[in-house]
């Protein structure tokens, strides 16, 4: 089906369109973006799959002088970001205090 009204409304089914497409409104279903895409306005999404959050784990240094090599010391975190937008870095606080108790068997 193909039609073009005097007002300029084009209707085409099973169309293969190439070149530059400019549109001010509409709906796209089941579309693939093969290359890069830049969104200049607000983006709203109901379902997202992919890498939006990146997590990294680091082990604490251990004190070799302690009998059981307890975690002890500091870690320096360096962030290298190649994206032009702001990111949020979350480093949860870690605090631990404990003791080892031995019980005599009776």
TIRO-2110 file (N, C-alpha, C; in Angstrom, 1 decimal):
// TIRO-2110
0.8, -1.2, 0.0, N, 1, A
0.0, 0.0, 0.0, CA, 1, A
0.9, 1.2, 0.0, C, 1, A
0.6, 2.2, -0.9, N, 2, A
1.3, 3.4, -1.0, CA, 2, A
0.3, 4.5, -1.3, C, 2, A
0.3, 5.6, -0.6, N, 3, A
-0.6, 6.7, -0.9, CA, 3, A
0.1, 8.0, -0.5, C, 3, A
-0.2, 9.1, -1.2, N, 4, A
0.2, 10.4, -0.9, CA, 4, A
-0.9, 11.4, -1.1, C, 4, A
-1.3, 12.0, 0.0, N, 5, A
-2.5, 12.9, -0.1, CA, 5, A
-2.0, 14.3, -0.6, C, 5, A
-2.9, 15.1, -1.0, N, 6, A
-2.6, 16.5, -1.4, CA, 6, A
-2.0, 17.3, -0.3, C, 6, A
-2.3, 16.9, 1.0, N, 7, A
-1.7, 17.6, 2.1, CA, 7, A
-0.3, 17.2, 2.4, C, 7, A
0.2, 16.2, 1.7, N, 8, A
1.5, 15.7, 2.0, CA, 8, A
1.7, 14.5, 2.9, C, 8, A
0.5, 13.9, 3.2, N, 9, A
0.6, 12.7, 4.1, CA, 9, A
1.0, 11.5, 3.2, C, 9, A
2.1, 10.9, 3.6, N, 10, A
2.6, 9.7, 2.9, CA, 10, A
2.3, 8.5, 3.7, C, 10, A
1.7, 7.5, 3.1, N, 11, A
1.5, 6.2, 3.8, CA, 11, A
2.1, 5.1, 2.9, C, 11, A
3.0, 4.3, 3.5, N, 12, A
3.6, 3.2, 2.8, CA, 12, A
3.8, 2.0, 3.7, C, 12, A
3.5, 0.9, 3.2, N, 13, A
3.7, -0.4, 4.0, CA, 13, A
4.8, -1.1, 3.4, C, 13, A
5.6, -1.8, 4.3, N, 14, A
6.8, -2.6, 3.9, CA, 14, A
7.7, -1.7, 3.1, C, 14, A
8.0, -0.5, 3.5, N, 15, A
8.8, 0.5, 2.8, CA, 15, A
10.3, 0.3, 3.3, C, 15, A
11.2, 0.4, 2.3, N, 16, A
12.6, 0.5, 2.6, CA, 16, A
13.1, 1.9, 2.3, C, 16, A
13.3, 2.7, 3.4, N, 17, A
13.6, 4.1, 3.3, CA, 17, A
15.1, 4.3, 3.6, C, 17, A
15.8, 5.0, 2.8, N, 18, A
17.2, 5.3, 3.1, CA, 18, A
17.4, 6.8, 3.0, C, 18, A
18.6, 7.2, 3.5, N, 19, A
18.9, 8.6, 3.5, CA, 19, A
18.6, 9.3, 4.8, C, 19, A
18.5, 10.6, 4.8, N, 20, A
18.2, 11.3, 6.1, CA, 20, A
16.7, 11.4, 6.3, C, 20, A
16.3, 11.1, 7.6, N, 21, A
14.9, 11.1, 8.0, CA, 21, A
14.8, 12.1, 9.1, C, 21, A
13.9, 13.1, 8.9, N, 22, A
13.6, 14.1, 9.9, CA, 22, A
12.1, 13.9, 10.3, C, 22, A
11.9, 13.8, 11.6, N, 23, A
10.5, 13.7, 12.1, CA, 23, A
10.3, 14.5, 13.4, C, 23, A
9.1, 15.0, 13.6, N, 24, A
8.9, 15.8, 14.8, CA, 24, A
8.1, 15.0, 15.8, C, 24, A
7.5, 13.9, 15.5, N, 25, A
6.7, 13.1, 16.4, CA, 25, A
6.5, 11.7, 15.8, C, 25, A
6.1, 10.8, 16.6, N, 26, A
5.8, 9.5, 16.1, CA, 26, A
6.1, 8.4, 17.0, C, 26, A
6.0, 7.2, 16.5, N, 27, A
6.3, 6.0, 17.3, CA, 27, A
7.1, 5.0, 16.5, C, 27, A
8.1, 4.4, 17.1, N, 28, A
9.0, 3.4, 16.5, CA, 28, A
8.8, 2.1, 17.3, C, 28, A
8.6, 1.0, 16.6, N, 29, A
8.6, -0.3, 17.3, CA, 29, A
9.6, -1.2, 16.7, C, 29, A
10.3, -2.0, 17.6, N, 30, A
11.2, -3.0, 17.2, CA, 30, A
12.3, -2.4, 16.3, C, 30, A
13.0, -1.4, 16.8, N, 31, A
14.0, -0.7, 16.0, CA, 31, A
15.4, -1.0, 16.5, C, 31, A
16.4, -1.2, 15.7, N, 32, A
17.7, -1.4, 16.0, CA, 32, A
18.6, -0.2, 15.6, C, 32, A
19.3, 0.3, 16.6, N, 33, A
20.3, 1.4, 16.3, CA, 33, A
21.6, 0.7, 16.1, C, 33, A
22.1, 0.6, 14.9, N, 34, A
23.4, -0.1, 14.6, CA, 34, A
24.6, 0.6, 15.1, C, 34, A
24.6, 1.9, 15.1, N, 35, A
25.8, 2.6, 15.5, CA, 35, A
25.5, 3.5, 16.7, C, 35, A
26.2, 4.6, 16.8, N, 36, A
26.1, 5.5, 17.9, CA, 36, A
24.8, 6.3, 17.9, C, 36, A
24.4, 6.7, 19.0, N, 37, A
23.1, 7.5, 19.1, CA, 37, A
23.3, 8.6, 20.2, C, 37, A
22.9, 9.8, 19.9, N, 38, A
23.0, 10.9, 20.9, CA, 38, A
21.6, 11.4, 21.2, C, 38, A
21.3, 11.4, 22.4, N, 39, A
20.0, 11.9, 22.9, CA, 39, A
20.2, 13.3, 23.5, C, 39, A
19.7, 14.3, 22.9, N, 40, A
19.9, 15.7, 23.4, CA, 40, A
18.9, 16.1, 24.4, C, 40, A
17.8, 15.4, 24.5, N, 41, A
16.7, 15.8, 25.4, CA, 41, A
16.6, 14.7, 26.5, C, 41, A
15.5, 14.7, 27.2, N, 42, A
15.3, 13.8, 28.3, CA, 42, A
14.9, 12.4, 27.8, C, 42, A
15.5, 11.4, 28.4, N, 43, A
15.2, 10.0, 28.0, CA, 43, A
14.5, 9.3, 29.1, C, 43, A
13.3, 8.7, 28.8, N, 44, A
12.6, 8.0, 29.7, CA, 44, A
12.5, 6.5, 29.2, C, 44, A
12.6, 5.6, 30.2, N, 45, A
12.6, 4.2, 29.8, CA, 45, A
11.9, 3.3, 30.8, C, 45, A
11.1, 2.3, 30.3, N, 46, A
10.5, 1.4, 31.2, CA, 46, A
11.3, 0.2, 31.5, C, 46, A
12.1, -0.2, 30.5, N, 47, A
12.9, -1.4, 30.7, CA, 47, A
14.3, -1.2, 30.0, C, 47, A
15.3, -1.4, 30.8, N, 48, A
16.7, -1.2, 30.3, CA, 48, A
17.5, -2.4, 30.5, C, 48, A
18.2, -2.9, 29.5, N, 49, A
19.1, -4.0, 29.6, CA, 49, A
20.5, -3.4, 29.3, C, 49, A
21.5, -3.9, 30.0, N, 50, A
22.9, -3.4, 29.6, CA, 50, A
23.6, -2.8, 30.8, C, 50, A
24.8, -2.3, 30.5, N, 51, A
25.7, -1.8, 31.5, CA, 51, A
25.5, -0.3, 31.8, C, 51, A
24.7, -0.1, 32.8, N, 52, A
24.5, 1.3, 33.3, CA, 52, A
25.2, 1.5, 34.6, C, 52, A
25.5, 0.5, 35.3, N, 53, A
26.1, 0.5, 36.6, CA, 53, A
27.4, -0.4, 36.5, C, 53, A
28.5, 0.2, 37.0, N, 54, A
29.7, -0.6, 37.0, CA, 54, A
30.1, -0.8, 38.4, C, 54, A
30.4, -2.0, 38.8, N, 55, A
30.9, -2.2, 40.2, CA, 55, A
32.3, -2.8, 40.2, C, 55, A
33.0, -2.4, 41.2, N, 56, A
34.4, -2.9, 41.3, CA, 56, A
34.6, -3.3, 42.7, C, 56, A
35.3, -4.4, 43.0, N, 57, A
35.6, -4.8, 44.3, CA, 57, A
37.1, -4.7, 44.6, C, 57, A
37.4, -4.3, 45.8, N, 58, A
38.9, -4.3, 46.2, CA, 58, A
39.0, -5.0, 47.5, C, 58, A
40.1, -5.7, 47.6, N, 59, A
40.4, -6.4, 48.9, CA, 59, A
41.2, -5.4, 49.7, C, 59, A
41.0, -5.4, 51.0, N, 60, A
41.7, -4.6, 51.9, CA, 60, A
43.1, -5.2, 52.0, C, 60, A
44.1, -4.3, 52.2, N, 61, A
45.5, -4.8, 52.5, CA, 61, A
45.5, -5.5, 53.8, C, 61, A
46.4, -6.5, 54.0, N, 62, A
46.4, -7.2, 55.2, CA, 62, A
47.7, -6.9, 56.0, C, 62, A
47.7, -6.9, 57.3, N, 63, A
48.8, -6.6, 58.1, CA, 63, A
49.6, -7.9, 58.3, C, 63, A
50.7, -8.1, 57.7, N, 64, A
51.5, -9.3, 57.8, CA, 64, A
52.1, -9.6, 59.2, C, 64, A
52.1, -8.5, 60.0, N, 65, A
52.6, -8.7, 61.4, CA, 65, A
51.5, -9.3, 62.3, C, 65, A
50.3, -9.3, 61.9, N, 66, A
49.2, -9.8, 62.7, CA, 66, A
49.2, -11.3, 62.5, C, 66, A
48.9, -12.1, 63.6, N, 67, A
49.0, -13.5, 63.5, CA, 67, A
48.1, -14.1, 62.5, C, 67, A
46.9, -13.5, 62.2, N, 68, A
46.0, -14.1, 61.2, CA, 68, A
45.9, -13.2, 60.0, C, 68, A
46.8, -12.3, 59.8, N, 69, A
46.8, -11.4, 58.7, CA, 69, A
45.5, -10.6, 58.6, C, 69, A
45.1, -9.9, 59.6, N, 70, A
43.9, -9.2, 59.6, CA, 70, A
43.9, -8.1, 58.5, C, 70, A
42.7, -7.7, 58.0, N, 71, A
42.6, -6.6, 57.1, CA, 71, A
43.0, -5.3, 57.9, C, 71, A
43.9, -4.5, 57.3, N, 72, A
44.3, -3.3, 58.0, CA, 72, A
45.0, -2.4, 56.9, C, 72, A
44.7, -1.1, 57.0, N, 73, A
45.4, -0.2, 56.1, CA, 73, A
44.4, 0.7, 55.4, C, 73, A
44.8, 1.3, 54.3, N, 74, A
44.0, 2.2, 53.5, CA, 74, A
44.1, 1.7, 52.0, C, 74, A
43.1, 2.1, 51.3, N, 75, A
43.1, 1.9, 49.8, CA, 75, A
42.9, 3.3, 49.1, C, 75, A
43.7, 3.5, 48.1, N, 76, A
43.5, 4.7, 47.3, CA, 76, A
42.7, 4.3, 46.1, C, 76, A
41.6, 5.1, 45.8, N, 77, A
40.7, 4.8, 44.7, CA, 77, A
40.9, 5.9, 43.7, C, 77, A
41.3, 5.5, 42.5, N, 78, A
41.5, 6.4, 41.4, CA, 78, A
40.4, 6.1, 40.3, C, 78, A
39.8, 7.2, 39.8, N, 79, A
38.7, 7.0, 38.9, CA, 79, A
39.1, 7.7, 37.6, C, 79, A
39.1, 6.9, 36.5, N, 80, A
39.3, 7.4, 35.2, CA, 80, A
38.1, 7.2, 34.4, C, 80, A
37.5, 8.3, 34.0, N, 81, A
36.2, 8.3, 33.3, CA, 81, A
36.3, 8.9, 31.9, C, 81, A
35.8, 8.1, 31.0, N, 82, A
35.9, 8.6, 29.6, CA, 82, A
34.5, 9.1, 29.1, C, 82, A
33.6, 9.4, 30.0, N, 83, A
32.3, 9.9, 29.6, CA, 83, A
32.1, 11.3, 29.9, C, 83, A
31.4, 12.1, 29.1, N, 84, A
31.3, 13.5, 29.3, CA, 84, A
30.2, 13.9, 30.3, C, 84, A
29.5, 12.9, 30.9, N, 85, A
28.5, 13.2, 31.8, CA, 85, A
28.9, 12.9, 33.2, C, 85, A
28.2, 13.5, 34.2, N, 86, A
28.5, 13.3, 35.6, CA, 86, A
28.1, 11.9, 36.0, C, 86, A
29.0, 11.3, 36.9, N, 87, A
28.7, 10.0, 37.4, CA, 87, A
28.7, 10.1, 39.0, C, 87, A
28.1, 9.1, 39.6, N, 88, A
28.0, 9.0, 41.0, CA, 88, A
28.9, 7.9, 41.5, C, 88, A
29.8, 8.1, 42.4, N, 89, A
30.6, 7.1, 42.9, CA, 89, A
30.2, 6.8, 44.3, C, 89, A
29.9, 5.6, 44.6, N, 90, A
29.4, 5.2, 46.0, CA, 90, A
30.5, 4.3, 46.6, C, 90, A
31.0, 4.7, 47.7, N, 91, A
32.0, 3.8, 48.4, CA, 91, A
31.4, 3.6, 49.8, C, 91, A
30.8, 2.4, 50.0, N, 92, A
30.2, 2.2, 51.3, CA, 92, A
31.2, 2.2, 52.5, C, 92, A
30.8, 2.7, 53.6, N, 93, A
31.6, 2.7, 54.8, CA, 93, A
31.8, 1.3, 55.3, C, 93, A
33.0, 1.0, 55.7, N, 94, A
33.4, -0.3, 56.2, CA, 94, A
34.0, -0.1, 57.6, C, 94, A
33.4, -0.7, 58.6, N, 95, A
34.0, -0.6, 59.9, CA, 95, A
33.8, -2.0, 60.6, C, 95, A
34.8, -2.5, 61.2, N, 96, A
34.7, -3.8, 61.8, CA, 96, A
35.6, -3.8, 63.1, C, 96, A
35.0, -4.3, 64.1, N, 97, A
35.8, -4.5, 65.3, CA, 97, A
35.4, -5.9, 65.9, C, 97, A
36.4, -6.6, 66.3, N, 98, A
36.0, -7.9, 66.8, CA, 98, A
37.2, -8.5, 67.7, C, 98, A
36.9, -9.6, 68.3, N, 99, A
37.9, -10.3, 69.1, CA, 99, A
37.7, -11.8, 69.0, C, 99, A
38.7, -12.5, 69.2, N, 100, A
38.7, -14.0, 69.2, CA, 100, A
38.7, -14.5, 70.6, C, 100, A
37.7, -15.3, 70.9, N, 101, A
37.6, -15.9, 72.2, CA, 101, A
37.7, -17.4, 72.1, C, 101, A
38.5, -18.0, 73.0, N, 102, A
38.6, -19.4, 73.1, CA, 102, A
38.0, -19.9, 74.4, C, 102, A
37.2, -21.0, 74.2, N, 103, A
36.6, -21.6, 75.4, CA, 103, A
37.3, -22.9, 75.8, C, 103, A
37.5, -23.1, 77.1, N, 104, A
38.1, -24.3, 77.5, CA, 104, A
37.0, -25.4, 77.6, C, 104, A
37.3, -26.6, 77.1, N, 105, A
36.4, -27.7, 77.2, CA, 105, A
36.3, -28.3, 78.6, C, 105, A
35.1, -28.5, 79.1, N, 106, A
35.0, -29.1, 80.5, CA, 106, A
34.5, -30.5, 80.4, C, 106, A
END
